[in-house]
Amino acid sequence: MEISGKTRLLGLIGSPVEHSKSPAMYNYCFEKWKLDYKYLAFDVDKDETEDAIKAFRTFGMKGANITMPCKQEVLNYLDRISPAAKLVGACNTIVNEDGVLTGYITDGEGYVENLRQEGVEIKGKKITILGAGGVSSAIQAQALLDGAREIAVFNKRDAFWEMAEKKTKEYQDAFPEQKITLYDLDDAKRLAEEIKTSDILSNATKVGMHPLEDVSLITDHSLFRKELVVTDVVYDPEKTKLLQEAEAAGCKVIGGLGMLIYQGAAAAKLYTGLDMPVEEIKQNFFVK
């Protein structure tokens, strides 16, 4: 569709954004749906976030996806924040409703929906998550909102540890009927114990993607019992070393590509109320 005087603008805000497939993915959908929208990528650093949101308001943009390093900073300049975004302390989607800007976080939704599409439900389950960063935090929040029974989070005692402790306490206070605990990733005995009593194991770190394709955080393959569902947020490669080894042991494995697409689909739903053609998007933009 040609750009007109009525064309509404949407975009991606963050840095770097040159590699993003979001413009192609969303513009494909807008064309398919015959919506007079266009989606662009804007390279915005953290200290430029306020200016970017002022421009968003001035231009009357319909919506935007927010990526690092702006996902936390942007919360300071919005009118409303969804419960999940408030819990996580980050936002990856903004929707403009008659000048009122609402921030959402769809990363966790994407993770849960990816599992659901593979026949795995979160409710009542125990999950062990490797890593306590932003993606992990979003998964934890959505899993708790969707009724996960227990979450065991493992992270190294690095510079991020204090922040992870604070976030774990916030989640526990918000969901007193569910259990969430933070452990040291270097405590192999505790890690093994938690995995043995878990329904789902998820890698929420960068381990498994370039240049760590040949690395897995789980070296004891006896932990891969057939009842365990093993997931990864990494989507390139499609099957990380963790997933390959878990699958070889008989586990059901779920890669990160679905999470990526479904979090985008959740954002598209917020923008338009329409359901993204997930399989078309996967085949056109992600299958090599």
Wavefront OBJ file of the C-alpha trace (Angstrom):
o trace
v 0.000 0.000 0.000
v 1.229 3.488 -0.843
v 1.896 6.025 1.888
v -0.889 8.590 2.185
v -1.723 11.581 4.329
v -3.608 9.200 6.615
v -0.789 6.656 7.037
v -0.097 5.866 10.710
v 3.483 5.342 11.847
v 4.764 2.563 14.095
v 8.350 1.662 14.857
v 11.145 0.019 16.767
v 13.041 2.091 19.343
v 16.430 1.012 20.703
v 20.029 0.422 19.658
v 21.306 -1.281 17.598
v 18.297 -1.928 15.344
v 19.836 -2.411 11.880
v 19.635 -6.206 12.172
v 15.975 -6.286 13.239
v 13.393 -8.159 11.200
v 10.555 -6.284 12.891
v 10.011 -3.741 10.073
v 9.706 -6.469 7.443
v 7.543 -8.642 9.689
v 5.063 -5.929 10.707
v 4.875 -4.248 7.294
v 4.100 -7.653 5.766
v 1.181 -7.981 8.194
v -0.094 -4.458 7.557
v -0.082 -5.114 3.817
v -1.904 -8.414 4.326
v -4.487 -6.778 6.569
v -4.817 -3.756 4.226
v -4.049 -1.341 7.064
v -2.654 2.099 6.247
v 0.269 1.665 8.660
v 4.046 1.725 8.130
v 6.725 0.452 10.511
v 10.287 1.832 10.700
v 13.320 1.246 12.925
v 14.778 4.138 14.928
v 18.255 3.886 16.470
v 17.785 5.418 19.920
v 20.219 5.215 22.844
v 19.127 5.140 26.483
v 19.779 8.841 27.093
v 17.641 9.689 24.052
v 14.585 7.755 25.268
v 12.710 10.797 26.608
v 13.193 12.673 23.338
v 12.015 9.619 21.401
v 8.779 9.384 23.412
v 8.180 13.124 23.007
v 8.530 12.621 19.235
v 6.218 9.594 19.484
v 3.558 11.831 21.019
v 4.168 14.712 18.599
v 3.904 12.485 15.530
v 0.853 10.667 16.899
v 2.491 7.289 16.355
v 0.168 4.308 16.644
v 2.613 2.126 18.522
v 6.197 0.991 18.992
v 8.321 -1.918 20.065
v 11.051 -1.080 22.556
v 14.340 -2.943 22.693
v 17.530 -2.503 24.708
v 18.855 -0.211 26.055
v 15.514 1.610 26.404
v 13.214 -1.070 27.879
v 13.523 0.130 31.491
v 14.062 3.835 30.854
v 10.902 4.197 28.761
v 8.672 3.425 31.753
v 9.426 6.916 33.085
v 7.623 8.582 30.174
v 4.410 6.569 29.769
v 0.892 7.274 31.040
v -0.027 3.723 31.986
v 1.840 0.436 32.509
v 0.396 -3.087 32.277
v 0.582 -5.337 35.365
v 3.221 -7.551 33.744
v 5.374 -4.591 32.642
v 5.147 -3.140 36.142
v 6.213 -6.452 37.657
v 9.159 -6.868 35.298
v 10.159 -3.210 35.411
v 10.497 -3.093 31.634
v 8.442 -2.439 28.524
v 8.797 -3.769 24.983
v 5.540 -2.468 23.461
v 3.796 0.914 23.539
v 0.254 1.496 22.315
v -1.155 4.970 21.687
v -4.875 5.156 22.494
v -6.107 8.697 21.773
v -2.936 10.219 23.155
v -2.653 7.905 26.182
v 0.523 5.818 26.018
v 0.361 2.390 27.651
v 3.404 0.169 28.080
v 3.299 -3.615 27.872
v 5.798 -6.469 28.046
v 5.079 -9.335 25.637
v 8.303 -11.359 26.022
v 6.804 -13.584 28.716
v 3.574 -13.930 26.740
v 5.617 -15.077 23.765
v 7.386 -17.698 25.864
v 4.169 -19.069 27.379
v 2.331 -19.096 24.046
v 5.258 -20.875 22.376
v 4.978 -23.635 24.975
v 1.199 -23.729 24.674
v 1.415 -24.213 20.922
v 3.620 -27.233 21.647
v 1.068 -28.681 24.060
v 2.796 -27.559 27.265
v 0.873 -25.579 29.893
v 2.521 -23.482 32.626
v -0.244 -23.654 35.222
v 0.605 -25.844 38.193
v 4.115 -26.597 36.897
v 7.556 -26.152 38.435
v 10.085 -24.383 36.227
v 13.845 -24.121 36.585
v 15.220 -21.101 34.721
v 18.899 -20.595 33.906
v 19.706 -16.884 34.061
v 18.046 -13.967 35.852
v 18.346 -11.185 33.257
v 15.641 -9.243 31.458
v 14.247 -12.109 29.380
v 14.241 -14.416 32.397
v 12.481 -11.783 34.473
v 9.728 -11.453 31.850
v 9.302 -15.239 31.709
v 9.118 -15.439 35.507
v 6.453 -12.730 35.707
v 4.239 -14.279 33.035
v 4.688 -17.772 34.438
v 3.570 -16.554 37.856
v 0.633 -14.660 36.357
v -0.353 -17.844 34.499
v -0.252 -19.976 37.628
v 3.143 -21.671 37.733
v 3.447 -23.553 41.024
v 7.147 -22.924 41.628
v 10.109 -21.254 39.913
v 13.773 -21.949 40.673
v 16.059 -19.302 39.154
v 19.803 -19.893 38.771
v 22.294 -17.092 38.115
v 25.991 -16.562 38.749
v 26.924 -14.418 41.729
v 28.064 -11.625 39.461
v 27.372 -7.874 39.362
v 23.722 -8.642 38.574
v 23.162 -10.858 41.621
v 21.921 -8.104 43.948
v 19.373 -6.972 41.365
v 18.240 -10.572 40.875
v 17.751 -10.957 44.641
v 15.631 -7.809 44.723
v 13.489 -8.937 41.793
v 12.977 -12.404 43.291
v 11.756 -10.854 46.544
v 9.371 -8.562 44.642
v 7.908 -11.526 42.790
v 7.578 -13.594 45.956
v 5.817 -10.725 47.732
v 3.465 -10.272 44.766
v 2.660 -14.005 44.561
v 2.769 -15.334 48.154
v 0.885 -18.532 47.236
v 3.545 -19.510 44.702
v 7.213 -20.140 45.333
v 10.154 -18.455 43.608
v 13.746 -18.908 44.731
v 17.120 -17.655 43.494
v 20.162 -19.949 43.562
v 23.820 -19.758 42.585
v 24.345 -21.232 39.110
v 27.708 -22.599 40.247
v 25.989 -24.765 42.884
v 25.818 -27.929 40.775
v 24.255 -30.025 43.554
v 21.376 -27.603 44.087
v 20.870 -27.214 40.345
v 20.574 -30.977 39.935
v 18.110 -31.235 42.824
v 15.858 -28.520 41.399
v 15.885 -29.923 37.863
v 14.987 -33.390 39.172
v 11.759 -32.005 40.651
v 10.936 -29.655 37.746
v 8.488 -30.068 34.893
v 10.218 -27.508 32.662
v 13.856 -26.427 32.283
v 14.515 -23.177 30.431
v 17.739 -21.550 29.334
v 17.209 -17.767 29.442
v 20.852 -16.813 28.844
v 22.875 -16.192 25.689
v 24.725 -19.485 26.130
v 24.126 -21.526 22.992
v 24.202 -18.645 20.511
v 27.268 -17.300 18.670
v 30.035 -17.454 19.784
v 28.908 -20.027 22.376
v 27.242 -22.511 20.000
v 29.226 -25.415 21.456
v 28.432 -24.621 25.096
v 25.611 -25.788 27.361
v 25.005 -24.875 30.999
v 23.878 -28.459 31.690
v 26.751 -30.928 31.544
v 25.157 -33.760 33.536
v 23.027 -35.462 30.886
v 21.462 -37.794 33.457
v 19.257 -34.822 34.410
v 17.491 -35.098 31.048
v 14.721 -37.486 32.026
v 11.958 -38.086 29.467
v 9.284 -36.286 31.501
v 11.277 -33.025 31.450
v 10.427 -30.348 28.877
v 13.561 -28.412 27.912
v 13.264 -24.953 26.372
v 15.628 -22.246 25.170
v 15.167 -18.541 24.411
v 18.000 -18.711 21.855
v 16.592 -19.026 18.322
v 19.784 -19.009 16.241
v 20.783 -21.797 16.042
v 17.284 -23.286 16.015
v 18.470 -26.100 18.276
v 21.191 -25.188 20.745
v 23.617 -27.682 22.213
v 21.348 -27.849 25.276
v 18.336 -28.787 23.146
v 20.262 -31.269 21.017
v 21.532 -33.140 24.069
v 18.150 -33.044 25.814
v 16.388 -34.334 22.698
v 18.925 -37.139 22.345
v 18.023 -38.165 25.903
v 14.325 -38.330 25.021
v 13.126 -34.948 26.322
v 10.571 -32.798 24.536
v 12.480 -29.686 23.413
v 11.203 -26.252 22.384
v 13.448 -23.638 20.745
v 13.329 -19.865 21.011
v 12.087 -18.965 17.535
v 8.454 -19.429 18.525
v 8.926 -17.150 21.537
v 10.362 -14.450 19.279
v 7.474 -14.661 16.823
v 4.714 -14.977 19.425
v 5.933 -11.962 21.408
v 5.730 -10.036 18.134
v 2.277 -11.473 17.513
v 1.149 -10.311 20.960
v 2.364 -6.790 20.155
v 0.581 -6.854 16.782
v -2.624 -7.871 18.557
v -2.261 -4.871 20.861
v -1.748 -2.549 17.888
v -4.492 -3.878 15.635
v -6.659 -6.444 17.416
v -5.718 -8.919 14.676
v -3.935 -12.277 14.835
v -0.544 -12.403 13.166
v -0.183 -15.197 10.554
v 2.534 -16.899 12.569
v 3.385 -19.697 10.140
v 3.627 -17.272 7.206
v 5.935 -15.018 9.212
v 8.096 -17.976 10.210
v 8.416 -19.279 6.643
v 8.935 -15.874 5.003
v 11.371 -14.311 7.456
v 13.001 -16.924 9.665
v 13.351 -20.253 7.855
v 16.737 -20.399 6.140
l 1 2 3 4 5 6 7 8 9 10 11 12 13 14 15 16 17 18 19 20 21 22 23 24 25 26 27 28 29 30 31 32 33 34 35 36 37 38 39 40 41 42 43 44 45 46 47 48 49 50 51 52 53 54 55 56 57 58 59 60 61 62 63 64 65 66 67 68 69 70 71 72 73 74 75 76 77 78 79 80 81 82 83 84 85 86 87 88 89 90 91 92 93 94 95 96 97 98 99 100 101 102 103 104 105 106 107 108 109 110 111 112 113 114 115 116 117 118 119 120 121 122 123 124 125 126 127 128 129 130 131 132 133 134 135 136 137 138 139 140 141 142 143 144 145 146 147 148 149 150 151 152 153 154 155 156 157 158 159 160 161 162 163 164 165 166 167 168 169 170 171 172 173 174 175 176 177 178 179 180 181 182 183 184 185 186 187 188 189 190 191 192 193 194 195 196 197 198 199 200 201 202 203 204 205 206 207 208 209 210 211 212 213 214 215 216 217 218 219 220 221 222 223 224 225 226 227 228 229 230 231 232 233 234 235 236 237 238 239 240 241 242 243 244 245 246 247 248 249 250 251 252 253 254 255 256 257 258 259 260 261 262 263 264 265 266 267 268 269 270 271 272 273 274 275 276 277 278 279 280 281 282 283 284 285 286 287 288
